[in-house]
Amino acid sequence: MGLLWPLSLRIYSLSGPAMMLIYPLYASIMAIESADKEDDQQWLTYWVLYSLVSLMEMAAGPVLAWIPFYSTLKLIVASWLVLPQFRGGIILYQKFVSPYLNATTGVSDQKLTEGQRKLLGSISSETQALVSTYIKENRSDAFDRIMEIAVKDLNDNKVEEVMDKESSSDPDSD
């Protein structure tokens, strides 16, 4: 019994860093390497929340030391944030952090369509900054109208390109 208690305390003290740092680090690397964007959102959200909690702990450290079972509670919450079965990081971010950011920046929390993402991905970072400024000044519905027109034009150009390719490769056209 004399060896079991110190061993269990040592395992408990290592479980926090393993759950809050080592596993998220590994999962973040795997997310970077995968083509799936959903896991990227999960781990970016986790690291944002982890940073916020770390800053809060630095500021309120002496007060938190007086809370009984704070480290156990922190480990449970970190597990909820980290484990993909619960998706706690995304839930917490969507319910608390995102509405606050949307209220302070004035940017709508509407999700971009696939066509809008493609179009925004094809422009430079300077142009993206200009788009952000435009949204702040003119609201997101004005931007949505512009995006609809741009996506329609993009799709129309693709149809024309396909038609041109088909007509140039058609053996009867000679």
Secondary structure by P-SEA (a helix, b strand, c coil): caaaaaaaaaaaaaaaaaaccaaaaaaaaaaaacccaaaaaaaaaaaaaaaaaaaaaaaaaaaaaaccaaaaaaaaaaaaacccccaaaaaaaaacaaaaaaaaaccccccccaaaaaaaaaccaaaaaaaaaaaaaccaaaaaaaaaaaaaaaaaaaaaaaaaaaaaaccccc
